[in-house]
Amino acid sequence: MGSCLDIHFWSIVALAALVMRALPVRRTIGFGLWNLLGLAVLGGWQLTASALVVTGIYWSLLRWSQRTRYAKLGTWAAIMVPGLIFVATKIGTDWSIAHSWLNDHPQALLLHRVFVNLAYSYVFLRMIEMAHCVIWKAMPLLDPLSTAGYLFPFHMIFAGPVNLYQDHLKMNASLERRDPWFVALNGADQIATGLIYKYVCAEYLRIACFGVGGRLISASWIDTAALIVYLFFDFAGYSRIMLGAGMWMGVPTPVNFNSPFSATTITDFFTRWHMSLGAFIQRNIFMPLQMTLVRRWGVRRAAWAGVAALVPAWAFVGLWHRFSLGCMVYGLVFAAVVATDKLMRDRVLRQSWSQSAAAAWTARLLGPVYVFVVVTTMLHIVITELMPA
């Protein structure tokens, strides 16, 4: 799809910012049409055709889920199809045996590459988000063209963030109420900050720690510490650039990072890091499971229900990064770390001394150090699994 410095990308964004306001049709439809042009120019006709085919199939499944005769079939298929795409792509990418098999079967390899080109992880998440909203929350189903714009937004297709379906529904109404000069200046500020993050801070840090053209490797804890800071500036920079582009076009694009290294607890850190993914997991995995367990166990065990709900949520996080037993165990260990952090924090907050100004200043000063050490140590333990040689 090209670089964030690609002139074609910015030409499409700039024209979309003008065209979206002039189109006499609904904004979601207008973006759906313009988005197909963006996909075709930046990704080629194969990506665009694949996006249209996947959108048509998935929209039909959601439509069937709303009809009495096909409701059950459509519902199950709408849940299983994105899951199968995700699993098939992850296995083909992360399992060496499956990757070797794909190389020996050209037709299967072509299908796998289609899934990869469709940004399997993020499209998969948007499919689940859309199914949750349409089937369980009874939100309106967008038309097929608008659905393609939601599932495959050209400015967010490969690295997110994960946009909310309900925000995309509100796109038509929200665009009219915003001051165009404020939008233009705020979007430019986000883009400029993102460019500095990604192409100045991240790249200079990469050169300083890993050399010019050097690989991102971790031979020591210090390397991992530098790596996590580099990842922040690189990913947060990209996210800010896409946030600004979304502002210009009038397309809801969520904030993805919020000063994560200033967090004072592990839980707080993960509400600030990759926020759109965390919010997706909270909406679609953690909260539904926690509510189910509370109804079964009772309100008195709500805290333990929350701890239990962390297990599948963090197991998903581990498998999201790499489809392997090691990464799943990594996710489960992190669930234990987050649960312990939360339980200890809740117990400390019950003590009277924790309300003092000295305690607040101590937490503010030492909390970020504690969080950085814990997160970096956890990442260092599994770094060879996440970044195999």
N, C-alpha and C positions, 0 to 999 in steps of 0.2 A: 504493500500500500504506500510505500515511499516514506520519506523522512518528514519530520515536522518543519523542515526548511524547504520542502518541495514547493516550487512556485505554482504547480498545478493544484496542489491542495489549497493553498491560500487564495488562488483565483476562484476556486469553487466556493470557498467559504465567503469571500467578499461579495460575489455575485448572489449567493444565497441570501445574504443579509439584506440585499436590495430587493430581490425577486420575491422573497417570502412575504414582504409587506405589501407588494403590489398585486399578488395573485388574488383573483376574485373567488377562489375556492377556499375550503377549510384549510387551516394551517397544517394539520396532520397530513392531509392529502398532498398539499403543496410540497411539504418536506419529503413525502414518500416519492414523488416524481423527481425532485431534485436529487434525492439521495441515490436513486438509480443511476443518474448521470455521474455522480461522484464515485460510485462503485465501479462503473464502467471505465472511467478515465484513470482512476488510481489503481484498480485491481484487475481490470480486464473483463472481457465478456464472459469468461468461464465463471468467475466469481459472481458476476451479476446474475447469470443464468441459474447458478446453483442457489443463490439467495432467493430468487423468484420461485424456484421449484420447492425449496424447503418451506418458504412462507405459504405457498398455496396448500401444501399438504397439511401443515400445522394449523392454518386457519380453518381448513375443512374439519379437522379433528375437534377444534374448539367449537365450531358451529354445530357439529353433531352432538357435542356434550350438552347443548342447550335444547335439543329436541327430545321429546319424550321417548320416541321409538329407539333412537340411537344414543341416548344419554350415557348409559353405562359403558358402552363400547368406546364412545368418544372420550369419556373421562379417563378411562384406563390407558387408552392409546396416547392421549395428550400428556400423561405422566410418564409413560414408558419410553416414548420415542426420543425425547431429549436425553433421558438417562442412558439409553442404549448408544446414542451418538457419542456421549461423553465417555462412557466406558470403552467403547470400541476404539475411539481415538487415543485415549490414554494408554490402553493396552498396546496398541500398535506403535506408540511413541516410546513408552517407558519399558516395555518388556522386550529384551533382546531376541528371544525365541520368536515372538510374534512379529517383530520387525524383520527377521530373516525370512519368515514365511511370506510376509507381504512382498518382499523383494523377489520371491520366486513365483508370485502370482500377480501379473501386471494389472488385471482387472480389479482385484481387491486393493492393490496399491493405489490405483487411480481413485477409487472410492474413498480410501483413507485420506488421500491428499485433498479431496474435495472437502472432507470434514475439517481438516487442518486449515484450509483456506477460508473456511467459514468462521474462523476464530472460535473453535469448538467450545471452549470453556465459557466465554462470555455470552455467546448466543444461547448456549445451554441454560445458563442462569436466567437470561431474559425469557426463555420459553417457560421455565418453571414459574417465574414471577408472574407472567401473563396468565398461565393456567390457574395459579392460585387466586389471582384477582377476578378472573372471569368465571371460574367454576365455583369457588367457595365463597368469594365476597360478592358475587353477582354484579360485578361491574360491567358496563357495556363492552361489547366486542367491537374493536375497530374494524373498518373495512380492510380488505386484503392489501391495498396499496399503503395505507397508513400502518398496517401491521409490519410490512417490510421495512418501513422507516424506523419502527421501534426496535425490531429484532436485529437489524443490520445497519445501524447509523454509521456512515462512512468515517466520521471523526472519532468514533469510539469502538470500532469493530474489533481491533486486535488486542488492545490493552486496557479496555474499559474506559471509565468506570461503569458500574452496573446501574443504569438508569431505571427509575421507578415507572411502572406501567401507569399508575394513577396520575403521575405528573405529566406523562405524555398525553393522557386524556384531557387534562386541563390546558393543554398547549394553546388551543384556539382562543380561550377566554383571557388567559394571562398576558398574551402578547400585546393586546390593545392598550393595557393600562400602564405600560412602562414608558418612561421618558427616553426617547431614542438617544439623546446626548449622554444621559447617564449610562445607558447600556453600552454605547460605543466606548466611552472612557473607561468604564469598569472592565469591559472585555479586554481592552488594550492593556490595562494594568495587569490583569491575570496572565495574558499572553507574554508580556515583557518579563514578568517575574518568572514564569515558567521557562522561558528561553534562557534566562540567567541561571536558574537552578540546573537545567539539563545540560546546557552547552558550555557553561562556565564552571560552576561549582562542581558538578559531577565529573566532568571531563578532566579538569585540573587535578581533582582528587585521584582519579583513576591513573593519570600519568605519574603523579607523585608517589603513589603506593604500588602500582603494578607496572610502571614503565610505559613508554610510548608503544602502542599496539600490543601491550601485554595482556595476557589472559587474566580473567578474574578468578584467582585461586586463593586458597586459604591454607597456609602452612602453619599458622599460629593463631592464637586468640587475638592478637593485635591485628592480623590480617582480616579476621572476621569482623572485628570492630570497624575497621576502615571500610569493609565491604558493605556493612549494613548502613553506614552513613552514605556511601556512594549510591546504594539502591534507593535510599530516601530521596536524594536530590534528583536522581534520574527519573524515578517513577512519579514523585510529587511534581517534578517539573513538567513531565508529559501530561499529567492530570490537569495541571493549571492551564497549560496551553489549550487542551481540549475544552476545559471549562470556559475559557475566554471565547473560543470559536463557537461553542454552543450558545453563549450569551449573544454574540453577534447575529447568529441565525435564528434566535428565538426558540431553540431546541433545549428542553430541560436536560441539563448535564450536572450531575451532583458533585459536590465537594468531596474529594477523596482523602485528603490529609489535613490534619489540624494540629500542627506543632507536636508531633508524637514524643519527641525527646524531652518535652517539658512535663510529661506525665509523671505522677508521683506514685502510682500503683500499676501493677501489671494489667488489671482490668481497664484502668484508665488509658493505658497505652493502646490497647486494642480497640478502644472507641475512637481513637485518633488516627490509627494506621490503617490504610486501605479501607476507609469507612464504608464505602458502598458495598464491598463484599461482606464486611461485618454486619451491616444492617440487613443485607439479604439473608444471611445465616440466622440472624435473630428473628426476622419476620417469618421465615419459611421452615426453619428447623427447631431452633431453641424455644421460642415462645409457644408454638403449637404443642410441642412435646411437654414443656413445663406445665401448661394448662391442663393437658390430659392427665399428667401425673398428680397434679393438685386435686383434680376432681376425683381421682381414684384413691389417693392417700389421705386427703383432707388438708385443710388450710394450715394446721399445726405443723405439718411436714413440708411446707412450701419451700423452705430453704434447702432441704435435702432434695426436693423435686428439681430445684434449679441446678444443684450440683449434678444430679443424674442426667439432666438435659444437656449439660456441657459435654458429656462423653460422645454422643453421636455428632454433635456440632463440631467438636474439635477433631474427631476422626475424619469428618468430611474435609476440614481444612488441610489435614495431612495428605489425604488422597488427592486433593485439589492440586497440590504442588507437585506430587509425583505419585503415580499409581503403583505403590509398592508397600510391602508389609512394614518396612522400616519407617516410611513416612507416616503410615497409619499409627504405629506405635509412638512416633514423635508427637503426633497430634494428641494422642491419649495422655502422654506424659505432660504435655502443655495444659491439657484439661485439668490434670491434678495440680499443676502449678497455679493456674488461675483460681481453682477452687480453694486451695490453701491460702492464697493471697487474699481472696475475698473473705473467707471465714476469719482469718487473723485480723483483717482490717475491721470487720464488724465487731469483733471482740474488743479490740483496742478502743473503738469509738464509744463503747459503753463505759469506759473508765473516765473518771472526772478529770484526771490530769491531761487527757488527750484534747480537752477543750481549751487549754491554755494557749497564750500567744507564743510561748517558747516552743511548745509541741508543734504548732502550726508552722512556724518558721523552720524548725528542724525537718519536718516532712517536706516543706517546699524546697529546701536546699539539698537534702540527702536523698529524697525520694527519686528524682530523676537519675541519680547515680546508681541507686539500687536497681531501678528498672532497666537501665542500659546494660548493667553487668549481667543481670539474669537473662534478658532477651539475647544478648550476644553469646553468652555461654550456651544457651539452648541451641542457638543457630550453629555454633561451632561444633557441637556434638553430632549434628546431622548434616553438616555441610558437604561431606563426601557423598552422601545419599542424594542430596538435592543437586549437586554439581559434580557428577561423576567425571573422572578424567577421560 
